[in-house]
C-alpha cells in the first residue's frame, strides 16, 4: 500500500493520476476489515505457530539447531518471530514490496552470512502448512503468499540467485 503511494507520488511531475492508478486504494479499503481481523488472528496464534513449526522441524532433523555444541534454537525462535511479525504487518498493509525491500533483502544478507538458508527454507515451508491447519482459510490465504516470499528470499543461497 505505502509502496504504491510512493510510486504514484513520484509520477506527479507528469500530471494528475487517474482513477485506475488509484484503484489500489479502493481495493485496500474493501479488504481492510479482513486484513485487520487476519492480523489479529496471527497475533493471537503466534506462539502456537512458532511452537508447531519448531516441533515439525525438529521431528525432521533433531540436530538442525545445533552448531557444534551451540544450540541455536533460541536465536531461531527470535528471528522467526521477527519475520512473522513483519509478515503480518505486510499482510495488514497489503505491501509485500515494502517487506521485501525494507526487511527481507537485508535479513537475507544475515541469513546467508550465517549459512542458515536451509533452516529458513524449511521454516517458512512448514509455517505455511501450520498456518493452513491452524488459521481460518481467509487468513491463510492472505498470509501464505507472504510466507512463500519469505521462503524464496531467505531460503535462497547465492548459487540460486
Kinemage of the C-alpha trace (Angstrom):
@kinemage 1
@onewidth
@group {chain A} dominant
@subgroup {mainchain}
@vectorlist {calphas} color= white
{ca unk a 1} P 0.000 0.000 0.000
{ca unk a 2} L 2.631 2.535 1.053
{ca unk a 3} L 4.902 1.436 -1.766
{ca unk a 4} L 2.089 2.130 -4.205
{ca unk a 5} L 1.560 5.586 -2.684
{ca unk a 6} L 5.263 6.246 -3.106
{ca unk a 7} L 5.113 5.107 -6.712
{ca unk a 8} L 2.280 7.481 -7.612
{ca unk a 9} L 3.832 10.429 -5.783
{ca unk a 10} L 6.941 10.099 -7.927
{ca unk a 11} L 4.711 10.327 -11.006
{ca unk a 12} L 3.314 13.756 -10.002
{ca unk a 13} L 5.667 15.525 -12.401
{ca unk a 14} L 3.899 14.031 -15.391
{ca unk a 15} L 0.477 15.243 -14.233
{ca unk a 16} L -2.504 14.116 -12.232
{ca unk a 17} L -3.051 10.439 -11.588
{ca unk a 18} L -6.170 8.815 -12.958
{ca unk a 19} L -8.753 6.560 -11.345
{ca unk a 20} L -7.053 3.365 -12.473
{ca unk a 21} L -3.811 4.414 -10.793
{ca unk a 22} L -5.740 4.985 -7.553
{ca unk a 23} L -7.793 1.778 -7.686
{ca unk a 24} L -5.456 0.136 -5.167
{ca unk a 25} L -6.978 2.428 -2.507
{ca unk a 26} L -10.482 1.062 -3.176
{ca unk a 27} L -9.111 -2.480 -3.117
{ca unk a 28} L -7.402 -1.862 0.194
{ca unk a 29} L -10.444 -0.219 1.788
{ca unk a 30} L -12.625 -3.134 0.700
{ca unk a 31} L -10.268 -5.665 2.319
{ca unk a 32} L -9.203 -3.629 5.363
{ca unk a 33} L -11.514 -5.306 7.898
{ca unk a 34} L -10.476 -8.747 6.679
{ca unk a 35} L -6.801 -7.782 6.864
{ca unk a 36} L -7.209 -6.339 10.347
{ca unk a 37} L -9.035 -9.457 11.577
{ca unk a 38} L -6.375 -11.646 9.952
{ca unk a 39} L -3.610 -9.611 11.603
{ca unk a 40} L -5.274 -10.098 14.996
{ca unk a 41} L -5.613 -13.858 14.414
{ca unk a 42} L -1.929 -14.154 13.519
{ca unk a 43} L -1.001 -12.145 16.617
{ca unk a 44} L -3.133 -14.432 18.801
{ca unk a 45} L -1.719 -17.593 17.223
{ca unk a 46} L 1.940 -16.501 17.081
{ca unk a 47} L 3.130 -18.699 19.930
{ca unk a 48} L 1.264 -21.763 18.662
{ca unk a 49} L 2.549 -21.256 15.105
{ca unk a 50} L 6.164 -20.906 16.232
{ca unk a 51} L 5.969 -23.914 18.567
{ca unk a 52} L 4.408 -26.161 15.932
{ca unk a 53} L 6.875 -25.116 13.241
{ca unk a 54} L 9.768 -25.760 15.611
{ca unk a 55} L 8.360 -29.188 16.518
{ca unk a 56} L 7.970 -30.157 12.854
{ca unk a 57} L 11.488 -29.026 12.022
{ca unk a 58} L 12.967 -30.908 14.974
{ca unk a 59} L 10.979 -34.020 14.048
{ca unk a 60} L 12.575 -33.904 10.585
{ca unk a 61} L 16.100 -33.240 11.909
{ca unk a 62} L 16.775 -33.257 15.643
{ca unk a 63} L 20.191 -31.640 15.153
{ca unk a 64} L 19.140 -28.818 12.848
{ca unk a 65} L 19.546 -26.120 15.522
{ca unk a 66} L 22.955 -27.384 16.647
{ca unk a 67} L 26.167 -25.766 15.508
{ca unk a 68} L 28.908 -27.672 17.248
{ca unk a 69} L 27.965 -27.564 20.933
{ca unk a 70} L 25.943 -24.390 20.492
{ca unk a 71} L 22.125 -24.606 20.487
{ca unk a 72} L 20.693 -22.042 18.072
{ca unk a 73} L 17.030 -22.739 18.806
{ca unk a 74} L 16.530 -19.563 20.884
{ca unk a 75} L 18.063 -17.447 18.106
{ca unk a 76} L 15.928 -19.250 15.519
{ca unk a 77} L 12.824 -18.540 17.574
{ca unk a 78} L 13.691 -14.847 17.972
{ca unk a 79} L 14.402 -14.451 14.244
{ca unk a 80} L 11.297 -16.393 13.223
{ca unk a 81} L 9.051 -14.287 15.445
{ca unk a 82} L 10.584 -11.144 13.935
{ca unk a 83} L 9.919 -12.360 10.389
{ca unk a 84} L 6.370 -13.471 11.258
{ca unk a 85} L 5.588 -10.062 12.758
{ca unk a 86} L 6.959 -8.240 9.714
{ca unk a 87} L 4.935 -10.601 7.531
{ca unk a 88} L 1.752 -9.914 9.487
{ca unk a 89} L 2.314 -6.175 9.089
{ca unk a 90} L 2.868 -6.581 5.342
{ca unk a 91} L -0.387 -8.543 5.218
{ca unk a 92} L -2.223 -5.816 7.136
{ca unk a 93} L -0.837 -3.041 4.935
{ca unk a 94} L -1.087 -5.122 1.745
{ca unk a 95} L 2.505 -4.184 0.983
{ca unk a 96} L 4.806 -7.087 0.207
{ca unk a 97} L 7.072 -4.798 -1.787
{ca unk a 98} L 7.918 -2.816 1.354
{ca unk a 99} L 8.514 -6.081 3.252
{ca unk a 100} L 10.833 -7.300 0.513
{ca unk a 101} L 12.765 -4.060 0.062
{ca unk a 102} L 12.947 -2.793 3.650
{ca unk a 103} L 13.342 -6.057 5.556
{ca unk a 104} L 13.755 -9.330 3.668
{ca unk a 105} L 16.674 -8.351 1.462
{ca unk a 106} L 18.568 -7.021 4.490
{ca unk a 107} L 17.678 -10.079 6.573
{ca unk a 108} L 18.686 -12.354 3.700
{ca unk a 109} L 22.221 -10.988 3.946
{ca unk a 110} L 22.352 -12.034 7.601
{ca unk a 111} L 20.918 -15.472 6.940
{ca unk a 112} L 23.464 -16.058 4.173
{ca unk a 113} L 26.304 -14.831 6.382
{ca unk a 114} L 25.370 -17.442 8.970
{ca unk a 115} L 24.587 -20.141 6.404
{ca unk a 116} L 21.013 -20.657 7.570
{ca unk a 117} L 19.248 -20.817 4.204
{ca unk a 118} L 18.321 -24.492 4.676
{ca unk a 119} L 16.688 -23.725 8.021
{ca unk a 120} L 14.884 -20.707 6.526
{ca unk a 121} L 13.604 -22.751 3.608
{ca unk a 122} L 12.310 -25.441 5.940
{ca unk a 123} L 10.904 -22.912 8.440
{ca unk a 124} L 8.739 -20.985 6.006
{ca unk a 125} L 7.690 -24.110 4.111
{ca unk a 126} L 6.486 -25.705 7.365
{ca unk a 127} L 4.978 -22.432 8.562
{ca unk a 128} L 2.678 -22.377 5.545
{ca unk a 129} L 1.415 -25.840 6.476
{ca unk a 130} L 0.901 -24.867 10.119
{ca unk a 131} L -0.882 -21.640 9.184
{ca unk a 132} L -3.198 -23.533 6.837
{ca unk a 133} L -4.000 -26.010 9.628
{ca unk a 134} L -4.377 -23.548 12.495
{ca unk a 135} L -5.907 -20.418 10.993
{ca unk a 136} L -9.088 -19.826 9.003
{ca unk a 137} L -8.840 -20.149 5.232
{ca unk a 138} L -9.235 -16.400 4.627
{ca unk a 139} L -6.288 -15.703 6.964
{ca unk a 140} L -4.031 -18.370 5.494
{ca unk a 141} L -5.000 -17.141 2.030
{ca unk a 142} L -3.596 -13.713 2.855
{ca unk a 143} L -0.554 -14.852 4.858
{ca unk a 144} L 0.756 -17.887 2.956
{ca unk a 145} L 1.843 -15.976 -0.164
{ca unk a 146} L 3.911 -13.746 2.119
{ca unk a 147} L 5.402 -16.776 3.871
{ca unk a 148} L 6.303 -18.175 0.450
{ca unk a 149} L 8.018 -14.884 -0.375
{ca unk a 150} L 9.967 -15.226 2.886
{ca unk a 151} L 10.954 -18.784 1.987
{ca unk a 152} L 12.021 -17.857 -1.520
{ca unk a 153} L 14.190 -14.948 -0.363
{ca unk a 154} L 15.559 -16.168 2.966
{ca unk a 155} L 15.944 -19.792 1.917
{ca unk a 156} L 17.850 -18.910 -1.233
{ca unk a 157} L 21.573 -19.460 -1.385
{ca unk a 158} L 23.951 -17.371 -3.511
{ca unk a 159} L 24.124 -20.190 -6.035
{ca unk a 160} L 20.353 -19.998 -6.640
{ca unk a 161} L 20.179 -16.237 -7.292
